[in-house]
Amino acid sequence: MHKKIGGIGLAAAIAAILALPAGEASAQACAGWPAAQGQFSVGARFAAEPWTAAELGSSLGVEAGLNRVGNAAVFGYVDLVSREVNEVEDNGRDPVIGLAAAYEIGTLVPALPGWLSACPVASVAMQRIDETTYFSIPLGLGFGTSIEIEGITVMPYAIPQFQLFQVGIDDLTWDHQFGIGFGAMARLADMFYAGIEFNRAFVDGAEFDFALRGGITFPR
């Protein structure tokens, strides 16, 4: 029934702190969010046929994340989804609202190498379609790292994920599926960021979704 999963924001979706040498500011690599410790980020995203409660069209939205000093991070996003009916785009826009949190555990697990960031991530997304409210609850474990290339910090990541759906708020019908999100972010001049991410559900006939992201990071 559900062939798509959200961006890691949704998207997903999701934030964390990368385990780097002591004293060095680290970014949310394990969940694909760009802010270093003590920073927040604000940006925009475009997704081609993102996961929603139904298979709809592309979306355009805004995202923001806060990487606290410590092991916890939070983020949120609002997407406006273009509805497609019989392959014809509707003029309406359905909002998707998501909130998420993550906690870095890489430094708490001695078996993990120091360059690997790991974080459990949890989020909830809400969308209203035709006067019906839908919920998605993605739960995952993200892995990422940080690579310095000519002054640019590249952060690849992957998030295996379980997603629980509430199909409608009145009849309390639940569904679930497994999937994975992966991609890479790039920090430029320690201020700007850009990235691409892919998502795929482990169900018959599912396809890869992709999203383009970009924005700015700020100190708190």
Contacts in CASP RR format, 6 or more apart in sequence:
PFRMAT RR
TARGET T0000
AUTHOR 0000-0000-0000
METHOD contacts of the structure
MODEL  1
MHKKIGGIGLAAAIAAILALPAGEASAQACAGWPAAQGQFSVGARFAAEP
WTAAELGSSLGVEAGLNRVGNAAVFGYVDLVSREVNEVEDNGRDPVIGLA
AAYEIGTLVPALPGWLSACPVASVAMQRIDETTYFSIPLGLGFGTSIEIE
GITVMPYAIPQFQLFQVGIDDLTWDHQFGIGFGAMARLADMFYAGIEFNR
AFVDGAEFDFALRGGITFPR
1 167 0 8 1.000
1 175 0 8 1.000
2 51 0 8 1.000
2 53 0 8 1.000
2 163 0 8 1.000
2 165 0 8 1.000
2 175 0 8 1.000
2 177 0 8 1.000
2 201 0 8 1.000
2 203 0 8 1.000
3 55 0 8 1.000
3 201 0 8 1.000
3 203 0 8 1.000
3 205 0 8 1.000
3 206 0 8 1.000
3 207 0 8 1.000
4 49 0 8 1.000
4 50 0 8 1.000
4 51 0 8 1.000
4 52 0 8 1.000
4 55 0 8 1.000
4 199 0 8 1.000
4 201 0 8 1.000
4 206 0 8 1.000
4 207 0 8 1.000
4 209 0 8 1.000
5 51 0 8 1.000
5 138 0 8 1.000
5 161 0 8 1.000
5 163 0 8 1.000
5 177 0 8 1.000
5 179 0 8 1.000
5 181 0 8 1.000
5 199 0 8 1.000
5 200 0 8 1.000
5 201 0 8 1.000
5 209 0 8 1.000
6 12 0 8 1.000
6 13 0 8 1.000
6 50 0 8 1.000
6 51 0 8 1.000
6 125 0 8 1.000
6 136 0 8 1.000
6 138 0 8 1.000
6 163 0 8 1.000
6 199 0 8 1.000
6 209 0 8 1.000
7 13 0 8 1.000
7 47 0 8 1.000
7 50 0 8 1.000
7 51 0 8 1.000
7 181 0 8 1.000
7 197 0 8 1.000
7 199 0 8 1.000
7 209 0 8 1.000
7 211 0 8 1.000
8 14 0 8 1.000
8 31 0 8 1.000
8 32 0 8 1.000
8 157 0 8 1.000
8 159 0 8 1.000
8 181 0 8 1.000
8 183 0 8 1.000
8 197 0 8 1.000
8 199 0 8 1.000
9 63 0 8 1.000
9 75 0 8 1.000
9 76 0 8 1.000
9 77 0 8 1.000
9 98 0 8 1.000
9 100 0 8 1.000
9 123 0 8 1.000
10 50 0 8 1.000
10 51 0 8 1.000
10 77 0 8 1.000
10 79 0 8 1.000
10 96 0 8 1.000
10 98 0 8 1.000
10 100 0 8 1.000
10 123 0 8 1.000
10 125 0 8 1.000
10 136 0 8 1.000
10 138 0 8 1.000
11 47 0 8 1.000
11 50 0 8 1.000
11 51 0 8 1.000
11 77 0 8 1.000
11 123 0 8 1.000
11 125 0 8 1.000
11 138 0 8 1.000
11 197 0 8 1.000
11 199 0 8 1.000
11 211 0 8 1.000
12 77 0 8 1.000
12 98 0 8 1.000
12 100 0 8 1.000
12 123 0 8 1.000
12 125 0 8 1.000
12 138 0 8 1.000
13 31 0 8 1.000
13 75 0 8 1.000
13 77 0 8 1.000
13 98 0 8 1.000
13 100 0 8 1.000
13 121 0 8 1.000
13 123 0 8 1.000
13 138 0 8 1.000
13 159 0 8 1.000
14 31 0 8 1.000
14 32 0 8 1.000
14 33 0 8 1.000
14 75 0 8 1.000
14 100 0 8 1.000
14 101 0 8 1.000
14 102 0 8 1.000
14 119 0 8 1.000
14 121 0 8 1.000
14 123 0 8 1.000
14 142 0 8 1.000
14 159 0 8 1.000
15 28 0 8 1.000
15 31 0 8 1.000
15 32 0 8 1.000
15 33 0 8 1.000
15 35 0 8 1.000
15 65 0 8 1.000
15 66 0 8 1.000
15 67 0 8 1.000
15 73 0 8 1.000
15 74 0 8 1.000
15 75 0 8 1.000
15 100 0 8 1.000
15 101 0 8 1.000
15 102 0 8 1.000
15 119 0 8 1.000
15 121 0 8 1.000
16 28 0 8 1.000
16 29 0 8 1.000
16 30 0 8 1.000
16 31 0 8 1.000
16 33 0 8 1.000
16 73 0 8 1.000
16 102 0 8 1.000
16 103 0 8 1.000
16 104 0 8 1.000
16 117 0 8 1.000
16 118 0 8 1.000
16 119 0 8 1.000
16 121 0 8 1.000
16 142 0 8 1.000
17 26 0 8 1.000
17 27 0 8 1.000
17 28 0 8 1.000
17 37 0 8 1.000
17 67 0 8 1.000
17 70 0 8 1.000
17 71 0 8 1.000
17 73 0 8 1.000
17 104 0 8 1.000
17 117 0 8 1.000
17 119 0 8 1.000
18 26 0 8 1.000
18 27 0 8 1.000
18 28 0 8 1.000
18 29 0 8 1.000
18 30 0 8 1.000
18 104 0 8 1.000
18 117 0 8 1.000
18 144 0 8 1.000
18 145 0 8 1.000
18 146 0 8 1.000
18 155 0 8 1.000
19 26 0 8 1.000
19 104 0 8 1.000
19 106 0 8 1.000
19 107 0 8 1.000
19 112 0 8 1.000
19 114 0 8 1.000
19 115 0 8 1.000
19 116 0 8 1.000
19 117 0 8 1.000
19 118 0 8 1.000
20 26 0 8 1.000
20 114 0 8 1.000
20 115 0 8 1.000
20 146 0 8 1.000
25 36 0 8 1.000
25 37 0 8 1.000
25 38 0 8 1.000
25 39 0 8 1.000
26 36 0 8 1.000
26 37 0 8 1.000
26 117 0 8 1.000
26 146 0 8 1.000
27 33 0 8 1.000
27 34 0 8 1.000
27 35 0 8 1.000
27 36 0 8 1.000
27 67 0 8 1.000
27 146 0 8 1.000
27 153 0 8 1.000
27 155 0 8 1.000
27 185 0 8 1.000
27 187 0 8 1.000
28 34 0 8 1.000
28 35 0 8 1.000
28 67 0 8 1.000
28 73 0 8 1.000
28 102 0 8 1.000
28 119 0 8 1.000
29 117 0 8 1.000
29 144 0 8 1.000
29 145 0 8 1.000
29 146 0 8 1.000
29 155 0 8 1.000
29 156 0 8 1.000
29 157 0 8 1.000
29 185 0 8 1.000
30 102 0 8 1.000
30 104 0 8 1.000
30 117 0 8 1.000
30 118 0 8 1.000
30 119 0 8 1.000
30 142 0 8 1.000
30 143 0 8 1.000
30 144 0 8 1.000
30 157 0 8 1.000
30 159 0 8 1.000
31 73 0 8 1.000
31 102 0 8 1.000
31 119 0 8 1.000
31 121 0 8 1.000
31 142 0 8 1.000
31 157 0 8 1.000
31 159 0 8 1.000
32 144 0 8 1.000
32 155 0 8 1.000
32 157 0 8 1.000
32 183 0 8 1.000
32 185 0 8 1.000
32 197 0 8 1.000
33 41 0 8 1.000
33 65 0 8 1.000
33 67 0 8 1.000
33 73 0 8 1.000
33 75 0 8 1.000
33 185 0 8 1.000
34 41 0 8 1.000
34 155 0 8 1.000
34 185 0 8 1.000
34 187 0 8 1.000
34 193 0 8 1.000
34 215 0 8 1.000
34 217 0 8 1.000
35 41 0 8 1.000
35 65 0 8 1.000
35 66 0 8 1.000
35 67 0 8 1.000
35 73 0 8 1.000
35 217 0 8 1.000
36 67 0 8 1.000
36 190 0 8 1.000
36 217 0 8 1.000
37 67 0 8 1.000
37 68 0 8 1.000
37 69 0 8 1.000
37 70 0 8 1.000
38 66 0 8 1.000
38 67 0 8 1.000
38 68 0 8 1.000
38 69 0 8 1.000
38 219 0 8 1.000
38 220 0 8 1.000
39 67 0 8 1.000
39 217 0 8 1.000
39 218 0 8 1.000
39 219 0 8 1.000
39 220 0 8 1.000
40 64 0 8 1.000
40 65 0 8 1.000
40 66 0 8 1.000
40 67 0 8 1.000
40 217 0 8 1.000
40 218 0 8 1.000
40 220 0 8 1.000
41 63 0 8 1.000
41 64 0 8 1.000
41 65 0 8 1.000
41 67 0 8 1.000
41 193 0 8 1.000
41 215 0 8 1.000
41 216 0 8 1.000
41 217 0 8 1.000
41 218 0 8 1.000
42 62 0 8 1.000
42 63 0 8 1.000
42 64 0 8 1.000
42 65 0 8 1.000
42 215 0 8 1.000
42 216 0 8 1.000
42 218 0 8 1.000
43 62 0 8 1.000
43 63 0 8 1.000
43 64 0 8 1.000
43 213 0 8 1.000
43 214 0 8 1.000
43 215 0 8 1.000
43 216 0 8 1.000
44 60 0 8 1.000
44 61 0 8 1.000
44 62 0 8 1.000
44 63 0 8 1.000
44 213 0 8 1.000
44 214 0 8 1.000
44 215 0 8 1.000
45 59 0 8 1.000
45 60 0 8 1.000
45 61 0 8 1.000
45 62 0 8 1.000
45 63 0 8 1.000
45 77 0 8 1.000
45 79 0 8 1.000
45 211 0 8 1.000
45 212 0 8 1.000
45 213 0 8 1.000
45 214 0 8 1.000
46 58 0 8 1.000
46 59 0 8 1.000
46 60 0 8 1.000
46 61 0 8 1.000
46 211 0 8 1.000
46 212 0 8 1.000
47 58 0 8 1.000
47 59 0 8 1.000
47 79 0 8 1.000
47 209 0 8 1.000
47 210 0 8 1.000
47 211 0 8 1.000
47 212 0 8 1.000
48 57 0 8 1.000
48 58 0 8 1.000
48 209 0 8 1.000
48 210 0 8 1.000
48 211 0 8 1.000
49 55 0 8 1.000
49 56 0 8 1.000
49 57 0 8 1.000
49 58 0 8 1.000
49 207 0 8 1.000
49 209 0 8 1.000
50 57 0 8 1.000
50 58 0 8 1.000
50 59 0 8 1.000
50 79 0 8 1.000
50 81 0 8 1.000
50 96 0 8 1.000
50 199 0 8 1.000
50 209 0 8 1.000
50 211 0 8 1.000
51 136 0 8 1.000
51 199 0 8 1.000
51 201 0 8 1.000
51 209 0 8 1.000
52 59 0 8 1.000
52 81 0 8 1.000
52 94 0 8 1.000
52 96 0 8 1.000
52 127 0 8 1.000
52 129 0 8 1.000
52 134 0 8 1.000
53 127 0 8 1.000
53 129 0 8 1.000
53 134 0 8 1.000
53 136 0 8 1.000
53 165 0 8 1.000
53 167 0 8 1.000
53 168 0 8 1.000
54 129 0 8 1.000
56 81 0 8 1.000
56 82 0 8 1.000
56 83 0 8 1.000
56 84 0 8 1.000
56 94 0 8 1.000
57 81 0 8 1.000
57 82 0 8 1.000
57 83 0 8 1.000
57 84 0 8 1.000
57 89 0 8 1.000
58 81 0 8 1.000
58 82 0 8 1.000
59 79 0 8 1.000
59 80 0 8 1.000
59 81 0 8 1.000
59 82 0 8 1.000
59 96 0 8 1.000
60 79 0 8 1.000
60 80 0 8 1.000
61 77 0 8 1.000
61 78 0 8 1.000
61 79 0 8 1.000
61 80 0 8 1.000
62 77 0 8 1.000
62 78 0 8 1.000
63 75 0 8 1.000
63 76 0 8 1.000
63 77 0 8 1.000
63 213 0 8 1.000
64 75 0 8 1.000
64 76 0 8 1.000
64 77 0 8 1.000
65 73 0 8 1.000
65 74 0 8 1.000
65 75 0 8 1.000
65 76 0 8 1.000
66 73 0 8 1.000
66 74 0 8 1.000
66 75 0 8 1.000
66 220 0 8 1.000
67 73 0 8 1.000
68 74 0 8 1.000
70 104 0 8 1.000
71 103 0 8 1.000
71 104 0 8 1.000
71 105 0 8 1.000
71 107 0 8 1.000
72 101 0 8 1.000
72 102 0 8 1.000
72 103 0 8 1.000
72 104 0 8 1.000
73 101 0 8 1.000
73 102 0 8 1.000
73 103 0 8 1.000
73 104 0 8 1.000
74 99 0 8 1.000
74 100 0 8 1.000
74 101 0 8 1.000
74 102 0 8 1.000
75 99 0 8 1.000
75 100 0 8 1.000
75 101 0 8 1.000
76 98 0 8 1.000
76 99 0 8 1.000
76 100 0 8 1.000
77 96 0 8 1.000
77 97 0 8 1.000
77 98 0 8 1.000
78 95 0 8 1.000
78 96 0 8 1.000
78 97 0 8 1.000
78 98 0 8 1.000
79 95 0 8 1.000
79 96 0 8 1.000
80 93 0 8 1.000
80 94 0 8 1.000
80 95 0 8 1.000
80 96 0 8 1.000
81 93 0 8 1.000
81 94 0 8 1.000
81 95 0 8 1.000
81 96 0 8 1.000
81 127 0 8 1.000
82 89 0 8 1.000
82 90 0 8 1.000
82 92 0 8 1.000
82 93 0 8 1.000
83 89 0 8 1.000
83 90 0 8 1.000
83 92 0 8 1.000
83 93 0 8 1.000
83 94 0 8 1.000
83 129 0 8 1.000
84 90 0 8 1.000
94 127 0 8 1.000
94 128 0 8 1.000
94 129 0 8 1.000
95 127 0 8 1.000
95 128 0 8 1.000
96 125 0 8 1.000
96 126 0 8 1.000
96 127 0 8 1.000
97 125 0 8 1.000
97 126 0 8 1.000
97 127 0 8 1.000
98 123 0 8 1.000
98 124 0 8 1.000
98 125 0 8 1.000
98 126 0 8 1.000
99 123 0 8 1.000
99 124 0 8 1.000
100 121 0 8 1.000
100 122 0 8 1.000
100 123 0 8 1.000
100 124 0 8 1.000
100 138 0 8 1.000
101 121 0 8 1.000
101 122 0 8 1.000
101 123 0 8 1.000
102 119 0 8 1.000
102 120 0 8 1.000
102 121 0 8 1.000
102 122 0 8 1.000
102 142 0 8 1.000
103 119 0 8 1.000
103 120 0 8 1.000
104 117 0 8 1.000
104 118 0 8 1.000
104 119 0 8 1.000
105 118 0 8 1.000
105 119 0 8 1.000
105 120 0 8 1.000
106 112 0 8 1.000
106 114 0 8 1.000
106 116 0 8 1.000
106 117 0 8 1.000
106 118 0 8 1.000
106 119 0 8 1.000
109 118 0 8 1.000
112 118 0 8 1.000
115 145 0 8 1.000
115 146 0 8 1.000
116 143 0 8 1.000
116 144 0 8 1.000
116 145 0 8 1.000
117 143 0 8 1.000
117 144 0 8 1.000
117 145 0 8 1.000
117 146 0 8 1.000
118 141 0 8 1.000
118 142 0 8 1.000
118 143 0 8 1.000
118 144 0 8 1.000
119 141 0 8 1.000
119 142 0 8 1.000
120 139 0 8 1.000
120 140 0 8 1.000
120 141 0 8 1.000
120 142 0 8 1.000
121 138 0 8 1.000
121 139 0 8 1.000
121 140 0 8 1.000
121 141 0 8 1.000
121 142 0 8 1.000
121 159 0 8 1.000
122 137 0 8 1.000
122 138 0 8 1.000
122 139 0 8 1.000
122 140 0 8 1.000
123 137 0 8 1.000
123 138 0 8 1.000
124 135 0 8 1.000
124 136 0 8 1.000
124 137 0 8 1.000
125 135 0 8 1.000
125 136 0 8 1.000
125 137 0 8 1.000
125 138 0 8 1.000
126 133 0 8 1.000
126 134 0 8 1.000
126 135 0 8 1.000
127 133 0 8 1.000
127 134 0 8 1.000
127 136 0 8 1.000
128 134 0 8 1.000
132 168 0 8 1.000
132 169 0 8 1.000
132 170 0 8 1.000
133 168 0 8 1.000
133 169 0 8 1.000
134 165 0 8 1.000
134 166 0 8 1.000
134 167 0 8 1.000
134 168 0 8 1.000
134 169 0 8 1.000
135 165 0 8 1.000
135 166 0 8 1.000
135 168 0 8 1.000
135 169 0 8 1.000
136 163 0 8 1.000
136 164 0 8 1.000
136 165 0 8 1.000
136 166 0 8 1.000
137 163 0 8 1.000
137 164 0 8 1.000
137 165 0 8 1.000
137 166 0 8 1.000
138 161 0 8 1.000
138 162 0 8 1.000
138 163 0 8 1.000
138 164 0 8 1.000
139 161 0 8 1.000
139 162 0 8 1.000
139 163 0 8 1.000
139 164 0 8 1.000
140 159 0 8 1.000
140 160 0 8 1.000
140 161 0 8 1.000
140 162 0 8 1.000
141 159 0 8 1.000
141 160 0 8 1.000
142 157 0 8 1.000
142 158 0 8 1.000
142 159 0 8 1.000
142 160 0 8 1.000
143 157 0 8 1.000
143 158 0 8 1.000
143 159 0 8 1.000
144 155 0 8 1.000
144 156 0 8 1.000
144 157 0 8 1.000
144 158 0 8 1.000
145 155 0 8 1.000
145 156 0 8 1.000
145 157 0 8 1.000
146 153 0 8 1.000
146 154 0 8 1.000
146 155 0 8 1.000
147 153 0 8 1.000
147 154 0 8 1.000
147 155 0 8 1.000
147 156 0 8 1.000
148 154 0 8 1.000
152 186 0 8 1.000
152 187 0 8 1.000
152 188 0 8 1.000
153 186 0 8 1.000
153 187 0 8 1.000
153 190 0 8 1.000
154 184 0 8 1.000
154 185 0 8 1.000
154 186 0 8 1.000
155 184 0 8 1.000
155 185 0 8 1.000
155 186 0 8 1.000
155 187 0 8 1.000
156 182 0 8 1.000
156 183 0 8 1.000
156 184 0 8 1.000
157 182 0 8 1.000
157 183 0 8 1.000
157 184 0 8 1.000
157 185 0 8 1.000
158 180 0 8 1.000
158 181 0 8 1.000
158 182 0 8 1.000
158 183 0 8 1.000
159 180 0 8 1.000
159 181 0 8 1.000
159 182 0 8 1.000
160 178 0 8 1.000
160 179 0 8 1.000
160 180 0 8 1.000
160 181 0 8 1.000
161 178 0 8 1.000
161 179 0 8 1.000
161 180 0 8 1.000
161 181 0 8 1.000
162 176 0 8 1.000
162 177 0 8 1.000
162 178 0 8 1.000
162 179 0 8 1.000
163 176 0 8 1.000
163 177 0 8 1.000
163 178 0 8 1.000
163 179 0 8 1.000
163 201 0 8 1.000
164 174 0 8 1.000
164 175 0 8 1.000
164 176 0 8 1.000
165 174 0 8 1.000
165 175 0 8 1.000
165 176 0 8 1.000
165 177 0 8 1.000
166 172 0 8 1.000
166 173 0 8 1.000
166 174 0 8 1.000
167 173 0 8 1.000
167 174 0 8 1.000
167 175 0 8 1.000
177 201 0 8 1.000
177 202 0 8 1.000
177 203 0 8 1.000
178 201 0 8 1.000
178 202 0 8 1.000
179 199 0 8 1.000
179 200 0 8 1.000
179 201 0 8 1.000
179 202 0 8 1.000
180 199 0 8 1.000
180 200 0 8 1.000
180 202 0 8 1.000
181 197 0 8 1.000
181 198 0 8 1.000
181 199 0 8 1.000
181 200 0 8 1.000
182 197 0 8 1.000
182 198 0 8 1.000
183 195 0 8 1.000
183 196 0 8 1.000
183 197 0 8 1.000
183 198 0 8 1.000
184 195 0 8 1.000
184 196 0 8 1.000
184 197 0 8 1.000
185 193 0 8 1.000
185 194 0 8 1.000
185 195 0 8 1.000
185 213 0 8 1.000
186 193 0 8 1.000
186 194 0 8 1.000
186 195 0 8 1.000
187 193 0 8 1.000
187 217 0 8 1.000
188 194 0 8 1.000
190 217 0 8 1.000
191 216 0 8 1.000
191 217 0 8 1.000
192 214 0 8 1.000
192 215 0 8 1.000
192 216 0 8 1.000
192 217 0 8 1.000
193 213 0 8 1.000
193 214 0 8 1.000
193 215 0 8 1.000
193 216 0 8 1.000
193 217 0 8 1.000
194 212 0 8 1.000
194 213 0 8 1.000
194 214 0 8 1.000
194 215 0 8 1.000
195 212 0 8 1.000
195 213 0 8 1.000
195 214 0 8 1.000
196 210 0 8 1.000
196 211 0 8 1.000
196 212 0 8 1.000
196 213 0 8 1.000
197 210 0 8 1.000
197 211 0 8 1.000
197 213 0 8 1.000
198 208 0 8 1.000
198 209 0 8 1.000
198 210 0 8 1.000
199 208 0 8 1.000
199 209 0 8 1.000
199 210 0 8 1.000
199 211 0 8 1.000
200 206 0 8 1.000
200 207 0 8 1.000
200 208 0 8 1.000
200 209 0 8 1.000
END
